[in-house]
């Protein structure tokens, strides 16, 4: 047992040393590289994938005679020419909405290619919302499609709440899975205050501002009722803009009834006119594939060597940790 322990310690030290050297080498190599384009657009022919999946299934289920007969009939038939294109993009938004960087690239490409007379865009949206300015910019990117008169449908399979729902309102049509979460038309801000902790340890905190409301609430200073009232006014103002935005985009909605910060399942949201149809994004893609050529457009960021190495190391450590947990769980 002592030998195994010493061997394990030696192996751990050696592995740590090797990883440290590898990270240093990667950082040096990355620093020496010339600046490259940060990312690139990847296009997937979804229609071709669906066709190939169907053919593969039939090839495995039909007998040879039926399969040959089908192949002969297909050769005689003239292929259907799709009338237009459906561009499918995805937005899975985080709290800071940094995904808008990819969204703007995808929208720009589509604007350069789309024919408004026969093409359309399907956005698969998933977000619980986040910072106002981030989701405001994301909504503005979708507005570019509307301004170009390109039909836009937004599909919600899981959740589009708060800032996510603000994005959805840009669409000509909002489609949601029956139990997707929709709504949350409200604004929230939470700020911890450590002033009492600082006082307990006799620590002074100085904050100097120019302008009466440069800082209304603070993390470390002593907050005042006047500052709280001003902060609340700012929150109410933001909520008012949010309500106005939704009411303008979806005039059939009773805005006073839905702008309470509540969220609903899509079945309920349909009755409140927050969504227009109950279906999944898969349903919409299959439907679009009947008349158009469907393409998935995705902007992918290129990672530097150091980032790739860091991600790989992180995943390796995570997998090792999970394996240890599993061993202890089942022993």
C-alpha positions in Angstrom: 0.0 0.0 0.0 2.9 2.4 0.8 4.4 1.7 -2.6 1.1 2.5 -4.3 0.7 5.7 -2.3 4.2 6.9 -3.2 3.7 5.9 -6.8 0.4 7.8 -6.9 2.1 10.9 -5.5 4.9 10.7 -8.0 2.5 10.3 -10.9 0.4 13.3 -9.7 3.5 15.5 -9.5 4.7 14.4 -12.9 1.3 15.0 -14.5 1.1 18.5 -12.9 4.6 19.3 -14.2 3.8 18.1 -17.7 0.5 20.1 -17.8 2.2 23.2 -16.6 4.9 22.9 -19.3 2.2 22.3 -22.0 0.2 25.4 -20.9 3.3 27.6 -21.0 4.2 26.3 -24.5 0.7 26.9 -25.7 0.6 30.4 -24.3 3.9 31.2 -26.0 2.7 29.7 -29.3 -0.5 31.6 -29.1 1.2 34.9 -28.4 3.5 34.4 -31.4 0.6 33.8 -33.8 -0.6 36.5 -36.1 -4.0 37.9 -35.5 -6.6 35.9 -37.3 -10.3 36.3 -38.0 -12.2 35.5 -34.8 -14.7 33.2 -36.3 -16.4 31.9 -39.4 -19.9 31.1 -40.7 -20.8 27.4 -41.0 -23.7 26.4 -43.2 -25.5 23.1 -42.9 -27.9 21.8 -45.5 -30.7 20.6 -43.3 -32.8 19.5 -46.2 -30.1 17.3 -47.5 -29.6 15.8 -44.0 -33.4 15.0 -43.7 -33.4 13.5 -47.2 -30.3 11.3 -46.4 -31.8 10.2 -43.1 -35.0 9.1 -44.9 -33.0 7.2 -47.6 -30.8 5.5 -45.0 -33.9 4.3 -43.0 -35.6 3.0 -46.1 -32.5 1.2 -47.3 -32.4 -0.7 -44.0 -36.2 -1.4 -43.8 -37.2 -2.2 -47.4 -36.4 -5.5 -49.0 -34.1 -5.4 -52.1 -36.9 -5.7 -54.6 -38.9 -2.8 -53.1 -35.8 -0.7 -52.7 -34.8 -1.2 -56.4 -38.3 -0.3 -57.5 -38.3 2.8 -55.4 -34.9 3.9 -56.8 -36.1 3.4 -60.4 -39.2 5.5 -59.8 -37.1 8.2 -58.3 -34.9 8.4 -61.3 -37.9 8.9 -63.6 -39.3 11.7 -61.4 -38.0 15.2 -61.9 -36.7 16.5 -58.6 -38.9 19.1 -56.9 -37.4 22.6 -57.0 -37.7 24.3 -53.6 -39.2 27.8 -53.8 -36.9 29.9 -51.7 -34.8 29.2 -48.6 -35.4 29.0 -44.9 -32.4 30.1 -42.8 -32.4 28.5 -39.4 -30.4 30.2 -36.6 -30.1 29.5 -32.9 -29.8 31.8 -29.9 -29.2 30.3 -26.5 -28.8 33.4 -24.4 -26.9 33.8 -21.1 -27.2 36.4 -18.5 -24.9 38.9 -20.2 -26.3 38.1 -23.7 -22.7 37.8 -25.1 -24.1 35.4 -27.8 -25.3 38.6 -29.6 -21.8 38.8 -31.1 -22.5 35.6 -33.1 -26.1 36.6 -33.8 -25.1 39.9 -35.5 -22.7 38.0 -37.8 -25.5 35.5 -38.7 -28.0 38.2 -39.4 -25.5 40.1 -41.6 -24.8 37.0 -43.7 -28.6 36.4 -44.2 -29.2 40.0 -45.2 -26.6 39.6 -47.9 -28.2 36.5 -49.3 -31.9 36.5 -48.6 -34.6 37.3 -51.1 -37.5 38.9 -49.2 -40.0 37.7 -51.8 -39.4 34.0 -51.2 -37.0 33.4 -48.3 -37.6 33.4 -44.5 -35.8 33.1 -41.2 -36.5 30.7 -38.3 -34.8 31.6 -35.0 -34.8 28.9 -32.3 -34.7 30.9 -29.1 -33.8 29.8 -25.6 -33.2 32.3 -22.9 -34.4 33.3 -19.4 -33.3 36.9 -20.0 -30.5 39.0 -18.5 -29.0 42.5 -18.7 -31.2 45.1 -20.4 -28.6 46.5 -22.8 -27.5 43.1 -23.9 -30.9 41.8 -24.8 -31.8 45.2 -26.2 -29.0 44.8 -28.7 -30.1 41.3 -29.5 -33.6 42.5 -30.3 -32.1 45.2 -32.4 -30.2 42.6 -34.5 -33.5 40.8 -35.2 -35.1 44.2 -36.1 -32.6 44.4 -38.9 -34.4 41.4 -40.5 -37.8 43.0 -40.0 -36.5 46.3 -41.6 -35.4 44.3 -44.6 -38.9 42.8 -44.8 -37.6 39.2 -44.4 -40.3 37.1 -42.7 -39.1 36.0 -39.2 -40.6 33.2 -37.1 -39.3 32.6 -33.6 -39.6 29.1 -32.1 -39.5 28.6 -28.3 -38.9 25.0 -27.2 -38.0 25.6 -23.6 -38.0 29.2 -22.4 -38.1 32.8 -23.6 -38.6 34.9 -20.6 -37.9 38.6 -19.7 -35.2 39.7 -22.2 -35.7 36.5 -24.1 -39.4 37.3 -24.6 -38.4 40.8 -25.6 -36.4 39.3 -28.5 -39.4 37.1 -29.4 -41.7 40.0 -29.8 -39.8 41.2 -32.9 -41.0 38.1 -34.8 -43.9 38.1 -37.3 -44.9 34.9 -35.6 -44.1 33.3 -32.2 -44.4 29.6 -32.0 -43.8 27.7 -28.7 -43.9 24.1 -27.4 -46.9 23.6 -25.2 -44.9 23.6 -21.9 -42.3 26.2 -22.9 -42.0 29.0 -20.3 -43.0 32.4 -21.7 -43.4 35.9 -20.4 -41.8 37.4 -17.2 -42.4 40.9 -18.5 -40.7 42.6 -15.5 -37.4 44.1 -14.3 -35.4 43.0 -11.3 -32.2 44.3 -9.7 -30.5 42.8 -6.6 -27.5 44.4 -4.9 -25.9 43.1 -1.7 -24.7 45.6 0.9 -21.7 45.0 3.2 -21.8 48.2 5.1 -22.7 46.6 8.4 -19.9 44.0 8.0 -17.4 46.8 7.4 -18.6 48.7 10.5 -18.3 45.6 12.6 -14.6 45.3 11.8 -14.1 49.1 12.1 -13.4 49.5 8.3 -14.0 52.9 6.7 -15.3 53.2 3.1 -15.0 56.3 1.1 -17.0 57.0 -2.1 -16.7 60.3 -4.0 -19.1 61.2 -6.8 -19.9 64.2 -8.9 -23.6 64.4 -9.7 -26.4 63.8 -7.2 -27.4 60.5 -8.6 -24.1 59.2 -10.0 -24.5 56.3 -7.6 -27.8 55.6 -6.0 -27.1 52.3 -4.2 -23.7 51.0 -3.2 -22.1 47.7 -2.2 -20.1 49.0 0.7 -21.5 52.5 1.7 -24.5 53.2 3.7 -27.6 53.4 1.5 -30.2 56.1 2.0 -33.9 56.2 1.5 -33.4 58.9 -1.2 -31.0 56.6 -3.1 -33.4 53.7 -2.8 -36.3 55.7 -4.2 -34.2 56.9 -7.1 -33.1 53.4 -7.9 -36.7 52.2 -7.8 -37.7 55.0 -10.2 -35.0 53.8 -12.6 -36.3 50.2 -12.4 -39.9 51.5 -13.0 -38.7 53.5 -16.0 -37.1 50.4 -17.5 -40.2 48.4 -16.9 -42.3 51.1 -18.6 -40.1 50.9 -21.7 -40.4 47.1 -21.7 -44.2 47.3 -21.5 -44.3 49.8 -24.3 -42.0 47.6 -26.4 -44.3 44.6 -26.0 -47.5 46.5 -26.5 -46.2 48.0 -29.8 -44.9 44.7 -31.1 -48.0 42.7 -30.0 -51.0 45.0 -30.0 -53.5 42.2 -29.2 -51.9 41.6 -25.8 -53.5 43.1 -22.7 -50.3 44.6 -21.5 -51.5 45.5 -18.0 -52.6 42.0 -17.5 -49.4 40.3 -18.6 -46.7 42.8 -17.5 -46.7 41.7 -13.9 -43.4 39.8 -14.0 -45.2 36.5 -14.1 -44.4 33.7 -16.5 -46.7 31.2 -18.1 -46.6 27.9 -19.9 -47.1 28.3 -23.6 -50.6 26.8 -23.5 -51.6 29.6 -21.1 -49.5 32.2 -23.1 -51.4 31.3 -26.2 -54.7 32.3 -24.6 -53.1 35.6 -23.5 -51.9 36.2 -27.1 -48.3 36.1 -26.0 -47.6 33.3 -28.6 -49.4 32.6 -31.9 -49.1 28.8 -32.3 -48.3 25.8 -30.2 -45.6 23.6 -31.9 -41.9 22.7 -31.7 -39.1 24.0 -33.8 -38.8 20.5 -35.3 -42.4 20.8 -36.6 -41.5 24.1 -38.2 -38.4 22.8 -39.8 -40.2 19.8 -41.3 -43.0 22.1 -42.5 -40.5 24.5 -44.1 -38.7 21.6 -45.8 -41.8 20.8 -47.8 -41.6 24.0 -49.9 -38.1 25.5 -49.3 -34.4 24.5 -49.0 -33.6 24.6 -45.3 -30.1 25.8 -44.2 -28.8 26.2 -40.7 -26.5 29.2 -40.3 -24.1 29.3 -37.4 -21.2 31.7 -36.6 -18.5 29.8 -34.7 -15.8 31.5 -32.8 -12.2 30.2 -33.3 -10.5 29.4 -30.1 -6.8 30.0 -29.5 -4.5 27.1 -28.6 -4.4 28.2 -25.0 -8.2 28.3 -24.9 -8.5 24.9 -26.4 -5.9 23.5 -24.0 -7.7 25.1 -21.0 -11.0 23.7 -22.1 -9.6 20.3 -22.6 -7.9 20.3 -19.2 -11.1 21.6 -17.6 -13.1 18.8 -19.2 -10.5 16.1 -18.2 -10.6 17.3 -14.6 -14.4 17.3 -14.6 -14.6 13.8 -16.0 -12.1 12.5 -13.5 -14.0 14.1 -10.6 -17.3 12.6 -11.8 -15.7 9.2 -12.1 -14.4 9.4 -8.5 -17.9 10.4 -7.3 -19.4 7.5 -9.2 -17.0 5.0 -7.6 -17.9 6.2 -4.1 -21.6 6.3 -5.0 -21.8 2.6 -6.1 -19.4 1.0 -3.7 
